[in-house]
Amino acid sequence: MTGTAVVILAAGSGTRVGAEVNKVLLPLRDVPVLVWSVRDALALPDVRRLVLVVRPEDRDAVEADVAPHLGDREVLVVEGGATRHASEWAAIQVLADDVVSGEVDVVVVHDGARPLAGLALWRAVVDAAREVGGAIPVVPVDRLLHADLTPVADDAGAVQTPQAFRADALLSSYRAAADDGFEGTDTAACVAAYADVPVAAVPSTSLNLKVTFPEDVALATELSATVPGAR
């Protein structure tokens, strides 16, 4: 039986958020920011693998913070690279054998600094990726301007995570990117460059914010009470 693998990127820092620790280790209600995504990932009905990508200096802290929330589940912790793409590639290489064997048919990549995605969005992107090839959450953007400050007339959207793709297309794309020295800005950029698969835009909302600045932590705490199934 095939299933889903989840990659959660947690190899950033707390520089812009003004913290002395990685921002994903900051408290959000009663648990670290990262744990919100871990709990959602493990709640997926067919998750086979969970990979956390961390900085070497954060490995012990991440393992200690996540362990109490795993129950009897296992998580693979790998060290990330200097860029987002390098961190994604480090995780995908760990999953390669499971993809080739067919044990994993969909891979989801999520930013650990987005704690409020919610299980419904996770499930929606996985289902869409399994059906059409790929899926990304998109939220409408208003008042977008061109470089000359004239309004953008076409509908525009901001892309978020979690992003999900059929595992074989994802693996082949990242292998080709490694051969070419290509680095995408996110998972979708790499897959779009190397794989001919449809990508569904899954409706999302501004609740799925990214913790980047100091005020985002307080805002996420307030918003967390409105996320369905928030614990």
C-alpha positions, -999 to +999 in steps of 0.1 A: +000+000+000+013+034-009+012+065+012+023+100+019+057+114+030+058+148+047+089+171+048+088+200+072+114+227+067+127+240+100+162+251+090+156+288+092+166+312+120+150+337+143+169+367+129+140+387+116+116+376+143+141+390+168+146+357+187+177+341+201+164+307+189+150+293+157+116+309+152+099+274+149+109+267+185+091+298+199+061+290+220+026+292+203+000+287+230+013+257+249+037+241+223+065+253+200+055+267+166+069+236+148+048+211+168+016+225+152+027+213+118+040+180+131+007+172+147-012+180+115+012+160+094+009+129+117-029+133+116-030+126+078-047+093+072-019+077+051+014+093+062+043+069+059+073+091+066+079+124+084+111+143+078+122+174+097+149+195+082+169+214+108+201+234+113+228+214+130+228+236+160+190+231+164+190+193+161+189+185+198+164+212+207+140+202+178+142+165+188+135+173+225+106+196+216+090+172+191+095+139+209+066+144+235+041+147+206+051+117+185+035+089+206+047+057+189+054+074+156+089+080+142+104+111+127+136+114+106+157+145+114+181+156+087+204+186+085+195+213+060+216+232+035+224+268+030+193+275+009+157+263+009+162+242-022+192+226-006+172+217+025+144+202+004+169+182-016+185+168+016+151+155+027+141+142-007+173+121-009+163+105+023+130+095+008+143+084-025+143+046-018+107+048-006+097+067-037+114+043-061+099+013-043+064+028-045+059+029-008+055+067-010+034+081-039+029+117-027+054+140-010+043+171+009+067+199+017+057+225+043+074+255+060+076+249+097+071+286+103+034+282+090+018+266+121-018+274+112-023+257+079-048+233+095-055+197+088-082+204+062-057+222+039-031+195+044-057+169+033-069+190+004-034+194-012-026+157-007-058+146-024-054+171-052-018+160-058-027+124-059-055+132-084-038+156-108-001+156-101+006+186-079-012+210-056-003+244-040-023+265-016-032+299-030-047+330-013-060+360-033-039+391-033-055+425-036-039+458-047-009+442-064+012+467-084+035+465-114+070+480-111+057+513-125+030+513-097+001+507-121-024+481-107-022+445-119-055+439-137-054+401-137-063+380-107-033+373-086-026+350-057+001+343-031+014+308-030+018+291+004+027+257+018+020+228+023+028+219-013+022+184-025+034+165-056+034+130-069+065+115-055+081+102-088+078+136-105+092+153-075+122+130-072+130+132-109+128+170-108+152+174-079+176+149-094+176+168-127+180+201-108+210+187-089+226+178-122+220+212-136+228+232-105+193+247-106+177+260-074+140+269-072+124+294-048+101+267-036+090+231-043+066+241-071+093+261-089+116+231-092+088+207-103+075+233-128+110+235-143+115+198-148+082+179-148+052+182-170+025+177-144-007+197-138-007+217-105-040+225-088-044+258-069-061+249-036-079+278-020-063+290+012-067+319+036-046+345+054-049+324+085-020+303+071+005+331+079+042+327+081+060+336+113+086+361+101+085+392+123+080+397+160+043+407+157+036+375+138+040+354+169+014+374+188-009+374+158-005+336+153-014+332+190-046+351+185-055+334+152-048+299+165-081+300+185-100+302+152-083+273+134-106+243+133-092+215+154-066+237+171-054+221+203 
